[in-house]
Amino acid sequence: MNVDKGYVDAPVDSGLDLKAEIKKLKEEKNAVILAHYYTVGEIQDIADFIGDSLALARIAEKLDNDIIVMCGVHFMGETVKILCPEKKVLVPDLNAGCSLADSCPAPELKKFIEEHPGHTVVSYVNTSAAVKALTDIVVTSGNAMEVVNSLPEDEKIIFGPDRNLGNYINSQTGRSMILWDGACHVHEKFSLEKILELKKEHPEAKILVHPECPKPIRLVADKLGSTAVLLKWAEESPYDEFIVATESGILHEMRRRCPHKTFIPAPPDDAGCACNDCSFMKLNTLEKLYNTLKYELPEVTVDADIIDRARRPILRMLEIK
């Protein structure tokens, strides 16, 4: 057994009932499983809580479990550790990165901030702990607009790392925030042409769009919002058919909550692809989750100084929203 590959590389008996064994290990070790909406359905089904990254970290804060397994991507495990420094935080695969978080390395952001003195740094939660430690206020896609609007109109702001979300906020608020040039590879890949073709095939369908998408995709949205906002709107709206322009993993929970409604994944511009997946999220598997619980590896670690500095902008956000 080793974790040189970023996950526990140990054989798993093909005859094991993995779901039963995972539940057994979880109870034995006083562990809890958190899963992001973008993970595969079988991971979501076995999780104790599913949700967006910050919402899951805040749930973890309130739990008395000794071990927290974050099934998502690496920065999400770091966010849990920031809010729960006394707990053991595990992830099934350290290779589960994030193209958006990776587009904003902390040393480069530090230099960028130094080149723009006197600016308040507002960072999306989809960032590393080191980037959060350089930040004044952390935001989510659901509250970014409200947080920015809470700042004085003449405040100079650096917003990162998602240029699409930043552009959307600038367009809605009249701000001129300086934007870091980063993006999520999943949300960047949606094809406007294919979405409009789907709309012709399903004229009654409402188009749900995440604000990380580029402007042309946002402009055709019937509802624009965070993953949680889109999920709630689909659940509560009177409409029965939806085209969903965010990572396709969310369709599992949408279909679970609304079995009588139809959810169609918006296609990317890749030839032959019908849905848009995050390959990093799909690195979370039952086999890796089982080994993670069994061996209590790999563990997410964050330096105490980074934890202290990264927690402050999250708390400042919570004071506003």
N, C-alpha and C positions, 0 to 999 in steps of 0.2 A: 504494500500500500504506500503510495506517495501522492504528493500534490504538485509535483513539478510541472504538470500540464495545466495547472490552474484549477483543477478539480481533483477529487479523490479518485485516483486510478486504481480501483480494486474490483475484482470480479463480483458480479451479482448473480446468484443462482436463478436461472431462468424459470425454475418452478415456484419461486416465491410469489406470494400474494403481496405485491409491493404496497398497495394501499393499506392493507391490514398491518403490515410490518411498520410502515411509516407512522400510523396511528399509535401503534404499541410503543415505538421508540419515543414518540412525542410525549406520551403520558409518563413513561419511565424517567425522562430527563427534564420534565417540567418545561417543555419547549412549546413554542407557538409558531405557526407557519403563516407568513404574510405573502400575498401574491398580487402582482400588478395585473391590471386588466388586459395587458398585452401578452401575457404568458399563455401557453397552450391550455385548452379546456381542462385536461385532466389534472393539471397543476392547480387551476382555479377551483376545481371541484373538491380537492383535498385540503385546500387552505382554510384556516380559521377565519381569516379576513382577506377580502380583496378590495382594491381601490387604487387611487392615484398615489404617487410616491410620498408626498408630504403627509397626506391623510393617513397613510399606513404608519409612518414614523410617529405621528401624534397618537395613534392608537397604541403603538408599542410603549410609549411613554407611560401610559396608564395601567399597563399590565404588570403582574407580579411574577411572570415567567422568568426563569434563569437564562434561557436560551431563546433567541429570536432568529428564525430563519427567514431571510428576505429573498423571495423568488422574484427577481426582476433583473436590474442591471447594477453594476458596481456602485455608481454614485448613490443609488437608493440605499444600499447597505451602509454607506458612509453616513447618509442623513439619519438613519436609525441610530447609528453609533453616536452621532453628535448629540442627539436628544436622549439617548440611553447609554451614557458612557460606562455605567457600572455593570451592564449586561453583556453577555457573550453574544455577538452578532455573527451569524454565518450566512454565506451565500453558496448556492450549489456550484457555481462556476465563476471564477474570477475573470474569465475571458469575456463575460457578458458586459461589454462596455456600452458606450452610447456615442453615436457620431456627433450629436450636438454638444455633449460635455467635452468630447475630445477635440472639438473645433476651437476650444478656448483654453489652452494651457495656462496655468497660473503665472509662470514667468513672463509670458507674452502679455497677459492682461495687466500685470504689475507695471510693465514698461508703458503700456497704452495709457494707464491711469496717470503715470508720471508725466506723460506728454500732454495731458489734459488736466492740469491742476484746477482745483476749485469746483470739481464736479462731484455730485452724489452718484455713487455706483449702485445701480439697481440690477441685480442678477436673477435670472430665472433659476428655479430650483433644480433644473436639469444641468447641474454643474458639479464639479468635484468639490470636496471639502476644502481644498486649498484655495479654490476660487471663491467659495463662500467666505473664507477668512479675509479676503480682500474687499469684500462687499459691504455696503452700508445697509441695504435692505434686500432681502430675498423675496421673490414673488412667485406665484404659480400662474398658470394660464388662466385660472378662474378668477384671481383677484388682482392681476397685474394692472388692469385699468384703474381700479379703485385706489390702489396704492399710489400709482403715479399721480392721479388726480388729487390725492391728499397732500401732495407737496406744493409749495408755492409756485405760481405760474411762471415766475422768472427764475426758478431754480435750474441750474445747469445739471444735466443728467447724462451719465453714460449708461446705456442699457445693453445687456448682453445675456447670453451669447446669440439668441435667436433673432436674426434680422427680420424675419417675417412677422413674428409677434411684435417686435419693436416698431416696424413700419405700420402695422395695424393700429397700435396705440398712438403713434404720431398722427395718423390720419383721422383718428376719432377725437383726439384731444387738442389738436393744433399745436402740439409740442414740437420741439426740434431736438429731440434726444439724439445724442451721438450713438450710433449703433455699432456694436461688434459684428463683424461679418461671419456669423456662424449660422448653421441650419441643421435640421434633422434630415438625414438621407431618406427616411421613409416618407415624410410629409412633402419633401421636395419632388418626389417621383410621380405624384398623381398626374394623370393626363386629363386636361380639360376637355379635349376632343372626345375621349372615351366616356367621360362622365356625361357629356351632353348627348352622346349616342344612347347611353343607358336611360337618360331622362326621356328621350323620344320613345324608347321601348316601354318605359314605365312612367307615363305622363302624370300620374297621380302621386308619384313618390316625392317625398320631401328630401332635400339634400342637406345632410349634416356634415359640418366642416370644422376641423380643429384649426385654431388661429396660427399654428405653426406652418400651415400651408401657404404657398405663395399667393399673391393678390388675385390673380385670375381665378383661382379656385375659390377663394373667399367671396368673390363677387357673385358667384352663383349659389351661395348658401341660402337655404331657408332658415337654418339655425346655425349660428357660429358660437363655439364655446369649447371649454375644456372637456376632457373625456367624461368627467362626472356630470357636467352640465348637459352634454349630448345624451347621455344615458337617461338622465332624469326627464329631459324633454321628450324623448322617444316614449318613455314609460307613461307620462302624464298627458301627452297630446292626444287629440282625437284621431290622428292620422294612422293609417295601417301599413304604409309602405315607405321605406327609407333607403336612400343611397348614402352610404357612410364613408366619408373621406377622413379616416384616421386609421391607425394600425388595426388590422383585421381581428386581432385577439379580442377586441371589445365586443364583437358580434356574439361571442359565446354568452356573455352576461346579458346582452340585450335580448337574445333569444330565450334565455332562461327566465328573465323577468316578464317578457312579453311573448309568450309562445304563440299567440294568435296573430302576431304582426310579422311582416316580412322585412328582412334586413339584407341589403345587397352591398357587398364590398365595392367601394370605388376602385377602379383598376389603375395600376401604374402605367407609365408609358413603355414598360418593357413588353416586347412582343410575346404574345402567348400567355401572359400572366393575368389571372382574373382577380387577384387580390394583392394587397400590399402588406408584406410581413416584415417585422424587425427580426433579422437573423440572430441578433444578440439575445432578445427575449426568449427565442426558441431554444437557446442553449439550456434552459431550465427543463430538466426531464425528471421523471419519477425515479429513475436509477440514480441520478446524481443527488436528488433530494434524499433518497434512502441512505446513500453513503455519507452524505453531509451530516445527517442526524446520527448515524452509527459511529462515525469517527470524530464528530464535532469539528470538522474541517471542510473547506478553508474558512478561516476566521477573518473578519474585517477589523483592521486596526487603524486608528487615527491618532496622531500625536496629540497629547493633552493640550498643548498650546494652540494647535489648529482647532481642536474641539471648542475651546473657550472662545476663540475669535470667530469661528463659524456659527456658533450658537447665537451670538448677539444680533446679527442681521435677521435671523429667523424670528427671534423674540420681538424685534422692532416691527416686523411685518405683522405679527400676531397682535401687537398693540393697536395697529391701524385697522386690521381686518380680523 
